[in-house]
Amino acid sequence: MYKPQAQQLELLMVKEEEKRLPAKRVDIVSLRLVKETSLLYKDRAIRSPEDGYNLFKQYLGELDREYLVVMCLDVKNQPTAINVCHIGSLNASIVYGALPHYLVFLFNCMNCMSLFDKRVSNLEAGISITG
């Protein structure tokens, strides 16, 4: 069985004390919502899934890929923000579960409406309303 000698232990402690580690650089980051553009919505409030669909259709137009889009709504169901949170490929779209609600938490919305367009260049989509 190996027993360390006192001199060896002292040498190890001295060597550890002499080591100087360089300072760690820490990144300072911020997360911001940036308004890219806006559009006018004449009905002002979303009263049915069809109203939401029409606004999504006005915003998106013709599509060539699978899109997952989230619309934030205030207390009166008036749209406040729209975000394309994921663009898939021609035949698949794998989305992390928290990604669609990311904008909702950042924008402090009361309700949200999401649209997933699964057809190529046709906006017949499934609409879900959460609140």
PEBEL-V711986 format. One record per helix or strand of 3 or more residues. SS is the DSSP state (H for helix, E for strand). FROM is the first residue (numbers start at 1). TO is the last residue. If there is no record, write none. Layout:
ss = <SS;SS>
from = <FROM;FROM>
to = <TO;TO>
//
This chain:
ss = <H;H;E;E;H;E;E>
from = <6;49;67;79;99;111;126>
to = <18;60;73;87;107;117;130>
//
